[in-house]
Amino acid sequence: QVQFVESGGGSVQPGGSLRLSCATSGGIFRVVAMAWYRQAPGNQRDLVARIRSGGITNYTDTVKGRFTIARDNAQNTVALQMNSLKPEDTAVYYCNTDPPMSAYWGQGTQVTVSS
């Protein structure tokens, strides 16, 4: 069964860092693009970063140069290193395939950036 379990969120001050991790199961990880998404209160869920099966990455403009997505095909995990965090990065962060498998959203992990 496909499953995505996110962890690593928390509360940090502006300029701080967090590393999110996503554990996957279901046997699909190695052959699909994976992505991190985020949803702030009152907003839609948006793609933040994507990594293709071969390792090519893409980022939304607002996080370029600050966030780094990486995947470990041996461990079936995908990580998001977030540096220089800003208050506008506050959201619930989710991982999923790209495009997302809508039936398999996880619980997400909350990231709060405030002073």
Rosetta blueprint (number, residue, H / E / L):
1 Q L
2 V L
3 Q E
4 F E
5 V E
6 E E
7 S E
8 G L
9 G L
10 G E
11 S E
12 V E
13 Q L
14 P L
15 G L
16 G L
17 S L
18 L E
19 R E
20 L E
21 S E
22 C E
23 A E
24 T E
25 S E
26 G L
27 G L
28 I L
29 F H
30 R H
31 V H
32 V L
33 A L
34 M E
35 A E
36 W E
37 Y E
38 R E
39 Q E
40 A L
41 P L
42 G L
43 N L
44 Q L
45 R L
46 D E
47 L E
48 V E
49 A E
50 R E
51 I E
52 R L
53 S L
54 G L
55 G L
56 I L
57 T E
58 N E
59 Y E
60 T L
61 D H
62 T H
63 V H
64 K L
65 G L
66 R L
67 F E
68 T E
69 I E
70 A E
71 R E
72 D E
73 N L
74 A L
75 Q L
76 N L
77 T E
78 V E
79 A E
80 L E
81 Q E
82 M E
83 N L
84 S L
85 L L
86 K L
87 P H
88 E H
89 D H
90 T L
91 A E
92 V E
93 Y E
94 Y E
95 C E
96 N E
97 T E
98 D L
99 P L
100 P L
101 M L
102 S H
103 A H
104 Y H
105 W L
106 G L
107 Q L
108 G L
109 T E
110 Q E
111 V E
112 T E
113 V E
114 S L
115 S L
